[in-house]
Amino acid sequence: MPVRAALRATAPSVLLTVLLAAGCAPGDGSGGSGTAPEPPGVRPQQLPVTFESGPDTLHGTFALPPGGGTDLPAALIVSGSGPTDRDGDNPARPDAGTNENFARVLADSGVASLRYDKLGSGKTGMAARDDDATVGYDVFAEEFADAYAHLADRPEVDPSRLMVVGHSEGALFALNAHTIVDAHPPRALVLAAPPGRRYLDTVDRQITEQVRQAEAAGSMDFGRAEETLSDLRYGIARIRDGEDLDGLHLASEVNRILAPEFVPFLRRIDTMDPVELARDLPPQTAALVLRGTEDSQITAAAVDRLMTGLPGARRVDLDGADHVFRMYSDAPGAAVLDADRRFSPDVQPALDRFLESQADL
């Protein structure tokens, strides 16, 4: 599948896929020897699955605890932004493995899971759509609903014991799950590296940091930096005012992110303040919030803000973990070698304690 198609199919993807490659490095005390660390948890039973969503056939993986079972609790794992596949990999970080690692940890806790290749990623590709199709928020929400229904219908799963694990942008879909699904709303959410501010505010902060870092490193001069940030804020203001960006000559760095074909998605998802979504959760929905202390994309302050809407939630800050929960201890700008970096060992106990606190899961 052409990369162009993958990027078009996941409008906000261009930005956060680029950011995934920034400020991440190998090295967690394992020496970066090229020997991959052992993955977390147990080796689950993994079954390839397909399900229909609108005109498309989506591909995924259903994972069971080693002993299998029936009437199991189960989790839908939702990817972050970008052409990110069922395992949590994308072109910028092909070995991130975020979703696959969560599936293993869940299996170790006795929880089945489903993860899937959304449009523009993995084996699903563009499915029934043209390679240059523009896909909006509603399509991704429909995919989420259909994946959730497929999970609920599995004979191994108790549909009254469902949860959603949303990583990064996927946390917004998790917070919206009770409004998207038709039946059996999730009993619990795991919000992994969740945004705590409106989408375009997060974009503004992330790009501003990148531009200032480039300026400090001498790879962008002052004039270009000021033009880029001015165009970024002008573009964001137009999107929020309901105007399009057609015909504007924005800085190239901005046009990659706020391309006219991305505007409908960005405008829609930017209306979703994570704090308001959190406050609107059904009162019986439990939540666990996870953030790595070395996450350069989601700040501690943003998660602090999100927690104001989740007064009853459990929050765990994972020491040394980055945005994809790989252990980070090297210098910014070093090559990304996720295969040499272990998944945070603190995820499993955090999840176990959370599940133990939920009598109905």
Secondary structure, 3 states (H helix, E strand, C coil): CCHHHHHHHCCCHHHHHHHHCCCCCCCCCCCCCCCCCCCCCCCCEEEEEEEEECCEEEEEEEEECCCCCCCEEEEEEECCCCCCCCCCCECCECCCCHHHHHHHHHHHCCCEEEEECCCCECCCECCCCCCCCCCCHHHHHHHHHHHHHHHHHCCCEEEEEEEEEEECCHHHHHHCHHHHCCCCCCCEEEEECCCCCCHHHHHHHHHHHHHHHHHHHCCCCHHHHHHHHHHHHHHHHHHHCCCCCCCCCCCHHHHHHCCHHHHHHHHHHHCCCHHHHHHCCCCCCEEEEEEECCCCCCCHHHHHHHHCCCCCCEEEEECCECCCCEECCCCCCCCCCHHHCCECCCHHHHHHHHHHCCCCC
